[in-house]
């Protein structure tokens, strides 16, 4: 498969960020600079793009790609939860727009040595940051049965979490689980035949759960959201693309808490304080049929946008 990343909801993101040519824009999930390239093209020499990523391969490719467009960008190797440190070190107090694209990039899925995909036989890795210690291999070989069951159920929402966790523990008593295909075989043996005949890969939810655990994705997302909104200028916007319901619930609730006043104001005996943020997307934006045909991996994407007043 071609090792290429197609940016999801690109037009919707660019339109939603409402880019000013002299603004400061922050792409907290730089990836292969698909979205960032289009942001940078719309900035004048007085504007600035800041890209953040923890994948060294992605940073290298993005650096080369963005250099061909314009020089007014900076790339920082970090997890987006460190957004406050990144901006403080750059001496930046406010930004005009922020993008968080929470999907695993196509190159990460397609590079056989990264272990993100159940379709390729690879070492069980799944680290976004290849320099961190915790890997999927360590999770499946050292976590208790109860811990595995909890992760699979909570993060993967797989109804066969208990049997999968039990069979992993049985398997590793004789041999360490080292590869993605070993894990896929265990998952398949843990599910009934009728389940294996359903559309979709039987290991998808378990691989999702492991990736979330290895990279601490949901806690990182909550922390990052609470930090980044404080850096938005007046009329600055935050756009977030999620790829599964757990992420989307977090973003939807956080945006609602920031922007929506609960209840009917007429029923309040005292004045209700106005909120400091506006929901630009009342409902999540989903890919068009045209985009789905061009990029099937966009099928689960949802875009939500909020604006600082």
N, C-alpha and C positions, 0 to 999 in steps of 0.2 A: 504494500500500500504506500502511496506517495506520502512522504513525511511532511505534510503541509497543514497549517492551521488556518481555518476559515473563521474570521471573527463573527460571532453570533450577534444578531440584531444590530448590525453596524449602523445602518441608516437611522434606526430608531434611537440609538445611543447618541449619535452625533446631533440629531435634531433635539433630543431631550436635554442635552447639556447646554444648549443655547450659547454656543461658544462666542466669546468676545475676542477679537484678534490680538488684543494687548493683555489678555488675562493670564492667570497662572492656573494650570490644569495638572491634576495629579491622577495618574493611572496606577492604582495600587496593586494591580495584577497584570503587569506588563506583558508577560507571555512572549509571543513572537511579534509584538508591536502591531498587531492587526488594527486595533482601535486607535492606538497611539499615533500610528502613521497618519491617519485621517485627521486626528486632532492637530498634530503638528503642521499639517498642510494649511490649516485654517488660521494659524497664528502669524502675526507680524513679527518683526525682529524684536519688538518690545514685549512680546509674549514669552511664556516659558512652559515647557512640558517637563514634568518630573515623573519618571517611571520607577516603580518599585517591584522587585521580584526576588525570590530566593533560589531560583534555579539558574545555575551558572551558565548552562548551555543556552537557555532562553535569553539571558542577558547578552551573551556574545552575539547571537543572531540579531537581536534588537538593536544593539549598538551599530552594527554594520548597516542595517536597514534604515535607521533614522538618520544616520550621517549623510545618506544620499538625498535626504529631503531638506534638512536645515540644521544649523548648529545649535539652536537655542533649546537644548534639552539636557537633562541630567538623568542618569540611571543610578539607582542605589540598590545594592544587594541587601535585602532585609525582608522579614516577614511583615505583612501589612499591619499587624497588630502594633508594630513599633512606629506607626505614623507620626506620633508626637515627637519621638526622638529624631526621626528623619527630617521633619520640618524645622525643628529647633536648631539642629546642626546646620541647616541651610540658611538660618536666619529668616525664615518665612513664617509670618503670623497668620496670614489669611490666604485662601485660594478661591478661585472662581468656579471650580468644578472638580468633582472627584468621580472616578469610575472604579467599581469593584466587580470584576467578572470572575465568579467563583468556580467556573468550570475547569476541569483538567484539560489542558490543551491537547490537540490531536497529536502533536509530536511526542508528548509524554505518554499517551496511550500507545502510540505506534512504535516507540523505541523499545525493542524487545528486552533490554536490560533493566528497564525501570520497574517492571512488575506491576504496573497499574491495570493491565488488561488480562482478562480471563481467556482471551483468544490466542495468546502467544505463550509459549513455554519460556519462563524466565525466572530468575531468582526472586523470591518473595521480598520485595523492597517497599515500594509505594511511598518513598519519601519525596516530598516536594523540594525540600532542602537536602541535597545529597551529603551535606556535612553533619547533619544531626545524627544522633546515635540510634534512636528507636526505629526499627523497621517492622514490616509486617511479619517477617520470619520470627522475630523475637516475640511478637504478640501471640502468634498461633502456637509457639512452642513453650512459652513460659507462663501465660495467663492461665488462671484456674478455669475449670469448666463453668463455674458460676459467672466469672468475669466475661468469658467468651459469649456465653448465652445472653448476658445482659447487653453487651455491645452489639451483637447480631440483631437482637430484638429491638433495641432502642434506636440504633443508627441505620440498620438495614431493613427494619420492619418485616423481617422474614418469619413466617409462622412456623418454620421448621428449625428455628434457632436452637432449641434444646437438643434435638437429635444431632444436628451438625456439630455443636459444641461437644457433645458426648463422644461422637465418632472421631473428632480431632484428637481428643485426649487419649482415646484407645489407640489410635494410629501411632501417635508420637511416643508411646511406651516402648515400641519396638524400633522406631526410626524417626529421626528428626524430619520435620516437614520443611523442604527446602525450596520447592518450585511452585509456580502458579498452577501447573497441570496436576501436581500431586494434590493440591488443595481442591481444585475443581473436581477431581475424581472422588474425593471424600464427600464433597457437597452433593454430588450426583447420587452417591450411594445412600445418602441420608434422606433423600426425598422419594416419595412414591412414584411409580411409573406415570400415573395420570398427570402429575405435576411436571415431569420432565417433557411431556408432550405439548405443554402450553407454549404459546408464542413468547419469545424472549429467552435469554440465557439463564439457566438455573443458578448460576453463581453471581449474577449481577448484584443482588442486594448485599450479599456477604462481602464482596469485594468493595462495595461502597462503604460498608460499615468499617472494614479494616482501614481503608484510606482515611476516613474521618478520624478514627482513633489514632492512627500513626501521626497524623498532622494536627491533631487537636482542633479540627476545623470549626466546630460549632462554638466552642468557647472563644477561640480566636476571633470569629466573626462578631460575636456579641461585644467583646472588648473593643474591637476596631471601630464598630459603628458608633459606640459611645464617645470615642475619641475624635473621630474625623469630623463629625457635624460641628464641633466647636471651632473648626478652622474655616468654615464657610463664610465668605463675604456676604454682604447683603445681596440678594438675588443669585447667590451661588447655589449650585445644584449638586446633589449626590445621586448617582445612578448605580444601581446594584442589579447584576444578573445572577440569578440562582438557577440551580439545575435539579434540585429535588425538594420535596415538600418540607423537610426539616429546616433547610436554609430559608426557604420562602416564608415559612411561618414566623421565623425569627425577625426577618426584615419587615414583613407586613405588620407585625405587632409593634416593632420599634418605631416605624414610621407613623403608625396610627397614634401611638402614645405621644409622639412629638407634635403632631399636627391636628388631631381631631379632639374637639371638646365634646365630652360625653354628655348625653341628656338634653333635654329641652331647656333652653335658657330661661324661658318664662316661668319655669317651675323653681328657679333658684331665688331665694330671698335676698341674696347678696350678688354683687357684680361678678360675672365669670371672667377670669383673666383670659385675654387673647393668647393664642399659641404663637410661637416664634417661627413656625415652619408651615409650609403649604404642601399638600399632596399634589404633585403634578400628575401622577397616575392614580386615579381612584381604584382602578383594577389593574392587575399586572398585564403588561404587554407581552403577547406571545408571537412567535415567528409566523410569517405569512406562509401560505401554501407554496408560493414560489421559492421561499427560502428553505422550506422543508424538503422540497424536491432537490434543491441544489446542495443542501447540507443536512442530511438526516440526523446528524448528531445534535442539531439545534432543537429537536422535538420537545425536550423537557425544559427548555429555557423560559424564564419569566423575568421581565425587566420592570423594576419599580424605581420611581424617581421622586425626590423630595427637594424643596427649595427653601432656603433661609430667607425670611422676609427682609 
